[in-house]
């Protein structure tokens, strides 16, 4: 595995990992918001029932996908027919 040089945590819940040459290391890019959701679950807390306030004033929402995985929304609204692309990630746990 390449040596990691830096990590960026984005406002939309995603993470970017780079090597010494600034090249992306995709296998190290787990969304930070889902890492925290998994942490909450490990403590017996349902992350879908927690209101998350971010420093910039946005609110984050964790929700279950139809497949049972976790997903998130930051600063937008979900509907049954369309999900906001702002801050959405798709990661099944």
N, C-alpha and C positions, 0 to 999 in steps of 0.2 A: 504494500500500500504506500502511496506517496505521502510525503510529510506535509502536514497541514500547517499553513502559515497564518491564516486569518479566518474569522467567522463574522458574518453580518447577520443580525436579527432585524428583519424587516417589519414595518408597521402592519403589514397584511398577514402576519402569522408565519411567514416562511423564513427559512434560514438559507444562507449561502456560505459554502465552505470553499476556500481556495488554497492551492498549494503555493510553493515559493515563487512560481512563475505567474501567479494570478489566475491559473487555470482552475476551473470548477472541479470539485470532487463530489460528484452527485451522490455517492454512497454514504456521505457524511451529512447530507442535507435533510435532516428530519425536521418537520415544522415545529417550531418551539411551542406553539399553542397546543399541539397535540401531545407533546411531551408532558406539558403541565396537566392536560386532561387525563392522561394515563396516570400521572402521579396522584391526582385527586381520586381516581378510581381505586388505586392501591391503598388509599386511606379510608375506603368505604363511602366516598362522596360521589354522587352522580353529577358529572360535570355538565350535563344538560340542564341542571336545575340551578346553576350558579350564574349570577350576573357578573360580567367581567368589564370593569371600567379601565380604559387605557389612558396613559398620561396625556395624549393629545385630545381627549374628550370623546373619542369613539367608544362605542360599546361593542363587545365581542360576544358571540353566542356560539356555543358548542351544541351540535345536534347529531342525532343518529341518522344514518342514511337508510334507504330501504333495504340495503344488504346487511345492516346491523353494524357497520363501521362508524367511525366518528368523522365529522366534517365541521367546518366552522364558517362563520360569517362575521365580518368586521365592518361596522359603519354602514351596512346596507340592510335591506329587508328581503326575506325569503317569501316566496309564494309557492303554491302547489304546482304552478305551471312554469315558473321561471325563477332561477336563483341568481342573485346579484353576483357578478363576476368579481366585484371588488372584495379582495380579501378572502376569496373562497379557495379552499384547498380540498383535495380529495385524497384521503389516506384511510385505508381500511385497517382496523385493528382486530 
